């Protein structure tokens, strides 16, 4: 596997180093799809060989040894929300953060609830430390987060998370629901989250970026 800048230089396309089932990587794939941006993928297998994200070459690319890492415009970015906001600020296409400051704050709030308050507690590194109780652990913290997120979305949602335009909040929501379903969380308890997720999965950008349709998706998990 090739890390570093050479892969990006070959076609001058952004290079996304990610993993098919990483929710953070999926967020960036959705953002690229919504913007219609062409990019290269450099898969990083989080399981194989003890985790390719833990190798020294990848540590140079991303010192946190996590995915995603994105090579773009001569810089390397990590942390999916920072990546999404950079893409939004530098690329044409539909806005991923609303122009209205109140709506923009709501989008960031929802995104942070998911990206800071829910998802990290099911991060692979965390789950591996939990051991046999990992499913119960994940369910507990997803329920805790969704119990907060559901009433927030009841106040902000229209067709999507904040009114009727797709935003970074929606980009964060869909991968988190995918994680919840993997850990057998009962989504009937969260009707607003469930409704929004179902609507978003009908949109092509969310479907083409789905974990079941990536270059590194194992054959038995492909759509």
Helices and strands as residue ranges (DSSP letters): H 6-11, E 14-18, H 23-35, E 39-43, G 48-50, G 52-54, H 56-61, E 69-72, E 75-78, H 80-90, H 101-112, I 113-118, G 119-122, H 124-130, G 131-133, H 134-156, H 168-182, G 187-189, H 191-200, H 204-208, G 211-213, G 219-221
